[in-house]
Amino acid sequence: MTKNSKTRLFITMLIVPIMIFATKAGDLENIAAAISSGNSKELATYFDNTVEVKIANKEGAYSKSQAEAIIKDFFTKNPPTSFSFIHEGNSGGNNAHYAIGNLVTSKGTYRTYVYLKKINNKFVIQELKFDNE
């Protein structure tokens, strides 16, 4: 290897993880903003084609549009007052990520779990859970 190719390899190894982290961080900020404002339409832009949704004791796998309708109904019945992620991490390498947060609504607090998977260089939500605290 030449010195120039070693330098390019080093830069690539340094920049790629930063880009992956920046993508996840930006996506998580947008997801948090959508949850905090009760914007199911914006949140659905991050849904995979099929999403596992669990709200309290009701759960199932739904199409993107069905999941959006379920989340919209949840936000209508439980208007959010605040939301923040409190923990996040990788799950199975750089291709999956999870985040756990607290959603405070006018009717109670919900522990929120979001599982994202990288598909076609974009992180999409595959699981979304709201559990009563």
Buried (B, 14 or more C-beta within 10 A) or exposed (E): EEEEEEEEEEEEEEEEEEEBEEBBEEBBEBBBEBBBBBBBEBBBBBBBEEBBBBBEEEEEEBEBEBBBBBBBEBBEEBEBEEBEBEEBEEEEEEEBBBBBBBBBBEEEBBBBBBBBBBEEEEBBBBBBBBBEE
